[in-house]
C-alpha cells in the first residue's frame, strides 16, 4: 500500500533529521541543498521509482541520477530508509573507507546508479542511459535531479538539446529551484529566467510545482511519465534549508559545519 500524503511528509521530516545527523557526525557536508531536495527524493523513492531495494541491481529498475551530487546526504538517507543498507551506515558518511562518500559511488553504495560529482554532467549521463535502454528494448525510465545553480553549466543545455532531438521521453529532469548556490543567489550570479520558457524552447514538456508539496510533485511525475515523443522537466520551487527556520533561504548554510548546539536546535525544529 502506498503511503499517504501525511505519511510522506513525516518521512521527509525523518530524512531531514538523518541529513543533520550525518553532517554533524562527519564534521562537514552540504546541509542546505540536501534539505531543499528532501521532498523530491521522498516523492521519487516512495511514490514514483520502480525499484526493488532487496535487488538493487534489478535490470528493469528505473534509474536515478543525482546530478547535484553535493546533496548526497539526502540521497543516502532516502536509500537507507528504503532498506538498501543499514541505518547505522549513515553515521559513516564521509569517513575513510565508508560506503557513503561525499559524492555517490555505485561501486560502494547499494541503490546508487551513477557516479557523479562534477556539476552539469548528470543530464548527459541520463541521456546515455535512456539511449542504451531504448536500443536494448528496455522500458525503464531515467530521472535526473539538477540544482538550479548547476543550470549555469553549458553542458546541461547541450544535454537538453540532445534529449529533445532524440525524443527521449523516458528522461525526466527535476530542477531543485532553491535560488541559492555556494557563492550567492543564483540569479545574481547568472540569471536563469525565464526558466520554464527556456526548457520549452528546447522542446521539453515543462511542469512547475511547489517542490515541498508532495501531492503536486507526485502529480507532476505522473504527468511526465505520460508524455510521448519528448523529454519532461519538473521545475520544483524549493527553499534552501527547508524545515529548519534559521537555515531557510540562507546561503551560508550551503555547506556550513554544524555544531552540537546548532544541531540540537535544528532537530527541535524537525520534531
Helices and strands as residue ranges (DSSP letters): H 5-26, H 32-36, H 38-43, I 44-48, G 53-55, E 63-66, G 69-71, H 72-81, G 87-92, H 122-136, E 142-147, G 149-152, H 154-165, E 171-177, E 180-181, E 184-185, H 186-189, H 195-201, E 205-210, H 214-226, E 232-237, G 251-253, H 260-269
